[in-house]
Amino acid sequence: MSSGRASRRRFTLLAATAVAGVLTLSACGGDGTKAGGGGNTNFVTGSGGISTVAKGDRTDAPKLDGTTLDGEALDVADYKGKIVVLNFWGSWCGPCRAEAKHFQKVAQETEDQGVQFVGINTRDPQKSLAVSFEEDFGVTYPSIYDPTGKLLLRFPKGTLAPQAIPSTVVVDRDGRIAARTLAALDAEKLRKMIDPLIAEK
């Protein structure tokens, strides 16, 4: 084998390894116990992998807006006054498929209690894949289509930022980040994130 071909193969192998590393860090990973950012974060992670922030220590959620899978403009800030459950997901993600039915169930159960679910579909190169996912699992709440993952990067360092797929972030009625998990959820764990915020006055 020529040295040119050998170096090309070496480069290809290194590139593939780098891509695999990025996907390991950002896709379908995390055990739900990792804290985000550095410095004084003011949040506590419970044994179930759910991190929470006391009401007086919360920071504003970043601007999260875009076009939904249905082609409609959506700005999460328009839901201020409601509790907003942000689920970061991809059709390629096994744990996302496992939790989808639970999210739809709880979204319906809590709609009359002032809770709005919003999906953030990320790293799906074709919108049709995400649309098929929602049809397969009967998801009726809106999802912003974010194929490059730019919305994940808008969360300030030191806040409860989504760091894996799936991640779920809950925003309180004042538009501030209140809770996060970096793991797939069933209906019971999802209610543990939401119910304390529903009870807040």
ZADO-1210 file (C-alpha; in nm, 4 decimals, padded with zeros to 6 digits):
<atoms>
<atom x="00.0000" y="00.0000" z="00.0000" code="MET" pos="1"/>
<atom x="00.1357" y="00.3461" z="-00.0874" code="SER" pos="2"/>
<atom x="00.2108" y="00.5933" z="00.1911" code="SER" pos="3"/>
<atom x="-00.0536" y="00.8281" z="00.0454" code="GLY" pos="4"/>
<atom x="-00.3270" y="00.5661" z="00.0732" code="ARG" pos="5"/>
<atom x="-00.2121" y="00.4701" z="00.4215" code="ALA" pos="6"/>
<atom x="-00.2263" y="00.8289" z="00.5456" code="SER" pos="7"/>
<atom x="-00.5729" y="00.8742" z="00.3894" code="ARG" pos="8"/>
<atom x="-00.6954" y="00.5619" z="00.5690" code="ARG" pos="9"/>
<atom x="-00.5431" y="00.6896" z="00.8945" code="ARG" pos="10"/>
<atom x="-00.7169" y="01.0270" z="00.8496" code="PHE" pos="11"/>
<atom x="-01.0508" y="00.8572" z="00.7746" code="THR" pos="12"/>
<atom x="-01.0180" y="00.6417" z="01.0859" code="LEU" pos="13"/>
<atom x="-00.9352" y="00.9438" z="01.3025" code="LEU" pos="14"/>
<atom x="-01.2288" y="01.1393" z="01.1603" code="ALA" pos="15"/>
<atom x="-01.4670" y="00.8501" z="01.2226" code="ALA" pos="16"/>
<atom x="-01.3395" y="00.8176" z="01.5787" code="THR" pos="17"/>
<atom x="-01.3926" y="01.1902" z="01.6403" code="ALA" pos="18"/>
<atom x="-01.7487" y="01.1784" z="01.5062" code="VAL" pos="19"/>
<atom x="-01.8259" y="00.8721" z="01.7190" code="ALA" pos="20"/>
<atom x="-01.6948" y="01.0568" z="02.0249" code="GLY" pos="21"/>
<atom x="-01.9185" y="01.3557" z="01.9617" code="VAL" pos="22"/>
<atom x="-02.2227" y="01.1316" z="01.9188" code="LEU" pos="23"/>
<atom x="-02.1389" y="00.9454" z="02.2380" code="THR" pos="24"/>
<atom x="-02.1327" y="01.2730" z="02.4281" code="LEU" pos="25"/>
<atom x="-02.4385" y="01.4268" z="02.2715" code="SER" pos="26"/>
<atom x="-02.6702" y="01.1543" z="02.1497" code="ALA" pos="27"/>
<atom x="-02.8780" y="00.9116" z="02.3517" code="CYS" pos="28"/>
<atom x="-02.6264" y="00.9324" z="02.6351" code="GLY" pos="29"/>
<atom x="-02.6045" y="01.0403" z="02.9947" code="GLY" pos="30"/>
<atom x="-02.7273" y="00.8749" z="03.3099" code="ASP" pos="31"/>
<atom x="-02.9179" y="01.1804" z="03.4259" code="GLY" pos="32"/>
<atom x="-02.6768" y="01.2665" z="03.7055" code="THR" pos="33"/>
<atom x="-02.4353" y="01.5025" z="03.5320" code="LYS" pos="34"/>
<atom x="-02.4447" y="01.8706" z="03.6263" code="ALA" pos="35"/>
<atom x="-02.4112" y="02.1394" z="03.3640" code="GLY" pos="36"/>
<atom x="-02.1642" y="02.4260" z="03.3408" code="GLY" pos="37"/>
<atom x="-01.9447" y="02.5426" z="03.6222" code="GLY" pos="38"/>
<atom x="-01.9370" y="02.7839" z="03.9102" code="GLY" pos="39"/>
<atom x="-02.2237" y="02.8401" z="04.1511" code="ASN" pos="40"/>
<atom x="-02.5101" y="02.6620" z="03.9788" code="THR" pos="41"/>
<atom x="-02.7693" y="02.6723" z="04.2612" code="ASN" pos="42"/>
<atom x="-02.9273" y="02.3442" z="04.1551" code="PHE" pos="43"/>
<atom x="-02.9571" y="02.0074" z="04.3227" code="VAL" pos="44"/>
<atom x="-02.9713" y="01.6690" z="04.1491" code="THR" pos="45"/>
<atom x="-03.1856" y="01.4091" z="04.3219" code="GLY" pos="46"/>
<atom x="-03.1348" y="01.0339" z="04.3257" code="SER" pos="47"/>
<atom x="-03.3714" y="00.9968" z="04.0291" code="GLY" pos="48"/>
<atom x="-03.1455" y="01.2105" z="03.8109" code="GLY" pos="49"/>
<atom x="-03.3816" y="01.5099" z="03.8196" code="ILE" pos="50"/>
<atom x="-03.2059" y="01.8407" z="03.8867" code="SER" pos="51"/>
<atom x="-03.4119" y="02.1227" z="04.0368" code="THR" pos="52"/>
<atom x="-03.3606" y="02.4894" z="04.1224" code="VAL" pos="53"/>
<atom x="-03.5281" y="02.6686" z="04.4139" code="ALA" pos="54"/>
<atom x="-03.7783" y="02.9300" z="04.2999" code="LYS" pos="55"/>
<atom x="-03.5652" y="03.2271" z="04.4072" code="GLY" pos="56"/>
<atom x="-03.2501" y="03.0997" z="04.2319" code="ASP" pos="57"/>
<atom x="-03.3863" y="03.0299" z="03.8823" code="ARG" pos="58"/>
<atom x="-03.2551" y="03.1964" z="03.5676" code="THR" pos="59"/>
<atom x="-03.4496" y="03.2950" z="03.2583" code="ASP" pos="60"/>
<atom x="-03.4799" y="03.0371" z="02.9830" code="ALA" pos="61"/>
<atom x="-03.3012" y="03.1380" z="02.6619" code="PRO" pos="62"/>
<atom x="-03.4932" y="03.2438" z="02.3527" code="LYS" pos="63"/>
<atom x="-03.6155" y="02.9241" z="02.1899" code="LEU" pos="64"/>
<atom x="-03.7946" y="02.9782" z="01.8629" code="ASP" pos="65"/>
<atom x="-03.8159" y="02.8343" z="01.5165" code="GLY" pos="66"/>
<atom x="-04.0438" y="02.6515" z="01.2755" code="THR" pos="67"/>
<atom x="-04.2410" y="02.3474" z="01.3852" code="THR" pos="68"/>
<atom x="-04.2578" y="02.0168" z="01.2022" code="LEU" pos="69"/>
<atom x="-04.5967" y="02.1403" z="01.0756" code="ASP" pos="70"/>
<atom x="-04.4343" y="02.4500" z="00.9253" code="GLY" pos="71"/>
<atom x="-04.5706" y="02.6965" z="01.1851" code="GLU" pos="72"/>
<atom x="-04.3650" y="02.9641" z="01.3633" code="ALA" pos="73"/>
<atom x="-04.3271" y="02.8956" z="01.7355" code="LEU" pos="74"/>
<atom x="-04.1664" y="03.1014" z="02.0120" code="ASP" pos="75"/>
<atom x="-04.1586" y="02.9351" z="02.3548" code="VAL" pos="76"/>
<atom x="-04.1747" y="03.2808" z="02.5167" code="ALA" pos="77"/>
<atom x="-04.5341" y="03.3075" z="02.3942" code="ASP" pos="78"/>
<atom x="-04.6256" y="03.0429" z="02.6531" code="TYR" pos="79"/>
<atom x="-04.5181" y="03.2593" z="02.9491" code="LYS" pos="80"/>
<atom x="-04.7741" y="03.2133" z="03.2246" code="GLY" pos="81"/>
<atom x="-04.7783" y="02.8390" z="03.1592" code="LYS" pos="82"/>
<atom x="-04.5405" y="02.5668" z="03.2725" code="ILE" pos="83"/>
<atom x="-04.3480" y="02.4576" z="02.9627" code="VAL" pos="84"/>
<atom x="-04.2016" y="02.1088" z="02.9295" code="VAL" pos="85"/>
<atom x="-03.9222" y="02.1067" z="02.6703" code="LEU" pos="86"/>
<atom x="-03.8293" y="01.7635" z="02.5388" code="ASN" pos="87"/>
<atom x="-03.5139" y="01.7432" z="02.3234" code="PHE" pos="88"/>
<atom x="-03.5440" y="01.4372" z="02.0996" code="TRP" pos="89"/>
<atom x="-03.4468" y="01.2723" z="01.7729" code="GLY" pos="90"/>
<atom x="-03.6203" y="01.0039" z="01.5687" code="SER" pos="91"/>
<atom x="-03.2902" y="00.8115" z="01.5615" code="TRP" pos="92"/>
<atom x="-03.2781" y="00.7896" z="01.9427" code="CYS" pos="93"/>
<atom x="-03.3974" y="00.4658" z="02.1064" code="GLY" pos="94"/>
<atom x="-03.4690" y="00.6158" z="02.4514" code="PRO" pos="95"/>
<atom x="-03.6707" y="00.8926" z="02.2795" code="CYS" pos="96"/>
<atom x="-03.8913" y="00.6276" z="02.1225" code="ARG" pos="97"/>
<atom x="-03.9372" y="00.4603" z="02.4621" code="ALA" pos="98"/>
<atom x="-04.0501" y="00.7803" z="02.6358" code="GLU" pos="99"/>
<atom x="-04.2694" y="00.9294" z="02.3590" code="ALA" pos="100"/>
<atom x="-04.5952" y="00.7622" z="02.4665" code="LYS" pos="101"/>
<atom x="-04.5403" y="00.8754" z="02.8263" code="HIS" pos="102"/>
<atom x="-04.4900" y="01.2368" z="02.7190" code="PHE" pos="103"/>
<atom x="-04.8070" y="01.2327" z="02.5102" code="GLN" pos="104"/>
<atom x="-05.0046" y="01.0822" z="02.8012" code="LYS" pos="105"/>
<atom x="-04.8851" y="01.3394" z="03.0559" code="VAL" pos="106"/>
<atom x="-04.9269" y="01.6256" z="02.8075" code="ALA" pos="107"/>
<atom x="-05.2950" y="01.5369" z="02.7792" code="GLN" pos="108"/>
<atom x="-05.3355" y="01.4883" z="03.1551" code="GLU" pos="109"/>
<atom x="-05.1851" y="01.8259" z="03.2477" code="THR" pos="110"/>
<atom x="-05.3126" y="02.0468" z="02.9651" code="GLU" pos="111"/>
<atom x="-05.5998" y="02.1777" z="03.1792" code="ASP" pos="112"/>
<atom x="-05.3528" y="02.2595" z="03.4587" code="GLN" pos="113"/>
<atom x="-05.1629" y="02.5166" z="03.2537" code="GLY" pos="114"/>
<atom x="-04.8873" y="02.2895" z="03.1213" code="VAL" pos="115"/>
<atom x="-04.7648" y="02.3150" z="02.7617" code="GLN" pos="116"/>
<atom x="-04.5357" y="02.0535" z="02.6062" code="PHE" pos="117"/>
<atom x="-04.2952" y="02.1546" z="02.3284" code="VAL" pos="118"/>
<atom x="-04.0597" y="01.9158" z="02.1530" code="GLY" pos="119"/>
<atom x="-03.7235" y="02.0233" z="02.0139" code="ILE" pos="120"/>
<atom x="-03.6404" y="01.7786" z="01.7351" code="ASN" pos="121"/>
<atom x="-03.2662" y="01.7775" z="01.6814" code="THR" pos="122"/>
<atom x="-03.0088" y="01.6202" z="01.4487" code="ARG" pos="123"/>
<atom x="-03.2677" y="01.4691" z="01.2173" code="ASP" pos="124"/>
<atom x="-03.1312" y="01.5434" z="00.8675" code="PRO" pos="125"/>
<atom x="-03.4749" y="01.4968" z="00.7097" code="GLN" pos="126"/>
<atom x="-03.7899" y="01.6495" z="00.8553" code="LYS" pos="127"/>
<atom x="-03.9908" y="01.3539" z="00.7230" code="SER" pos="128"/>
<atom x="-03.8182" y="01.1217" z="00.9722" code="LEU" pos="129"/>
<atom x="-03.9329" y="01.3371" z="01.2634" code="ALA" pos="130"/>
<atom x="-04.2856" y="01.3706" z="01.1229" code="VAL" pos="131"/>
<atom x="-04.3098" y="00.9911" z="01.0910" code="SER" pos="132"/>
<atom x="-04.1901" y="00.9530" z="01.4517" code="PHE" pos="133"/>
<atom x="-04.4698" y="01.1801" z="01.5785" code="GLU" pos="134"/>
<atom x="-04.7287" y="00.9964" z="01.3691" code="GLU" pos="135"/>
<atom x="-04.6066" y="00.6571" z="01.4948" code="ASP" pos="136"/>
<atom x="-04.6345" y="00.7604" z="01.8603" code="PHE" pos="137"/>
<atom x="-04.9428" y="00.9812" z="01.8346" code="GLY" pos="138"/>
<atom x="-04.7610" y="01.2960" z="01.9509" code="VAL" pos="139"/>
<atom x="-04.9968" y="01.5932" z="01.9180" code="THR" pos="140"/>
<atom x="-04.8032" y="01.8769" z="02.0843" code="TYR" pos="141"/>
<atom x="-04.5736" y="02.0903" z="01.8635" code="PRO" pos="142"/>
<atom x="-04.2045" y="02.0284" z="01.7998" code="SER" pos="143"/>
<atom x="-03.9562" y="02.2831" z="01.6678" code="ILE" pos="144"/>
<atom x="-03.7390" y="02.1385" z="01.3909" code="TYR" pos="145"/>
<atom x="-03.3749" y="02.2063" z="01.4875" code="ASP" pos="146"/>
<atom x="-03.1592" y="01.9774" z="01.2692" code="PRO" pos="147"/>
<atom x="-02.8265" y="02.1445" z="01.3581" code="THR" pos="148"/>
<atom x="-02.8861" y="02.1531" z="01.7350" code="GLY" pos="149"/>
<atom x="-02.8483" y="02.5325" z="01.7590" code="LYS" pos="150"/>
<atom x="-03.1208" y="02.5654" z="02.0235" code="LEU" pos="151"/>
<atom x="-02.9304" y="02.3389" z="02.2623" code="LEU" pos="152"/>
<atom x="-02.6400" y="02.5861" z="02.2499" code="LEU" pos="153"/>
<atom x="-02.8520" y="02.8825" z="02.3597" code="ARG" pos="154"/>
<atom x="-02.8634" y="02.7707" z="02.7234" code="PHE" pos="155"/>
<atom x="-02.6182" y="02.9764" z="02.9331" code="PRO" pos="156"/>
<atom x="-02.3270" y="02.8026" z="03.1020" code="LYS" pos="157"/>
<atom x="-02.4057" y="02.7079" z="03.4598" code="GLY" pos="158"/>
<atom x="-02.7765" y="02.6564" z="03.3976" code="THR" pos="159"/>
<atom x="-02.9752" y="02.3367" z="03.3640" code="LEU" pos="160"/>
<atom x="-02.8843" y="02.2945" z="02.9984" code="ALA" pos="161"/>
<atom x="-02.9799" y="01.9934" z="02.7855" code="PRO" pos="162"/>
<atom x="-02.6583" y="01.7926" z="02.7453" code="GLN" pos="163"/>
<atom x="-02.7787" y="01.4687" z="02.5887" code="ALA" pos="164"/>
<atom x="-03.0579" y="01.3343" z="02.3721" code="ILE" pos="165"/>
<atom x="-03.3083" y="01.2861" z="02.5214" code="PRO" pos="166"/>
<atom x="-03.3074" y="01.5718" z="02.7713" code="SER" pos="167"/>
<atom x="-03.6083" y="01.7339" z="02.9331" code="THR" pos="168"/>
<atom x="-03.6104" y="02.0876" z="03.0723" code="VAL" pos="169"/>
<atom x="-03.9085" y="02.2361" z="03.2572" code="VAL" pos="170"/>
<atom x="-03.9671" y="02.6121" z="03.2564" code="VAL" pos="171"/>
<atom x="-04.1857" y="02.7691" z="03.5261" code="ASP" pos="172"/>
<atom x="-04.4751" y="03.0116" z="03.4734" code="ARG" pos="173"/>
<atom x="-04.2350" y="03.3072" z="03.4867" code="ASP" pos="174"/>
<atom x="-04.0236" y="03.1716" z="03.2003" code="GLY" pos="175"/>
<atom x="-03.7398" y="03.0516" z="03.4238" code="ARG" pos="176"/>
<atom x="-03.5573" y="02.7181" z="03.4171" code="ILE" pos="177"/>
<atom x="-03.6822" y="02.5060" z="03.7071" code="ALA" pos="178"/>
<atom x="-03.5870" y="02.1415" z="03.6420" code="ALA" pos="179"/>
<atom x="-03.3964" y="01.9134" z="03.4085" code="ARG" pos="180"/>
<atom x="-03.3165" y="01.5505" z="03.3472" code="THR" pos="181"/>
<atom x="-03.0698" y="01.3965" z="03.1025" code="LEU" pos="182"/>
<atom x="-03.2390" y="01.0571" z="03.0888" code="ALA" pos="183"/>
<atom x="-03.5503" y="00.9061" z="02.9326" code="ALA" pos="184"/>
<atom x="-03.8602" y="00.9375" z="03.1517" code="LEU" pos="185"/>
<atom x="-04.1735" y="00.7375" z="03.2146" code="ASP" pos="186"/>
<atom x="-04.5014" y="00.9052" z="03.3117" code="ALA" pos="187"/>
<atom x="-04.4355" y="00.8782" z="03.6870" code="GLU" pos="188"/>
<atom x="-04.0929" y="01.0449" z="03.6721" code="LYS" pos="189"/>
<atom x="-04.2238" y="01.3113" z="03.4371" code="LEU" pos="190"/>
<atom x="-04.4998" y="01.3966" z="03.6848" code="ARG" pos="191"/>
<atom x="-04.2347" y="01.4270" z="03.9582" code="LYS" pos="192"/>
<atom x="-04.0791" y="01.7089" z="03.7551" code="MET" pos="193"/>
<atom x="-04.4054" y="01.8836" z="03.6744" code="ILE" pos="194"/>
<atom x="-04.6326" y="01.8441" z="03.9760" code="ASP" pos="195"/>
<atom x="-04.4273" y="02.0605" z="04.2172" code="PRO" pos="196"/>
<atom x="-04.4423" y="02.3441" z="03.9639" code="LEU" pos="197"/>
<atom x="-04.8170" y="02.3033" z="03.9176" code="ILE" pos="198"/>
<atom x="-04.8499" y="02.3399" z="04.2968" code="ALA" pos="199"/>
<atom x="-04.6395" y="02.6587" z="04.3092" code="GLU" pos="200"/>
<atom x="-04.8223" y="02.9845" z="04.3765" code="LYS" pos="201"/>
</atoms>
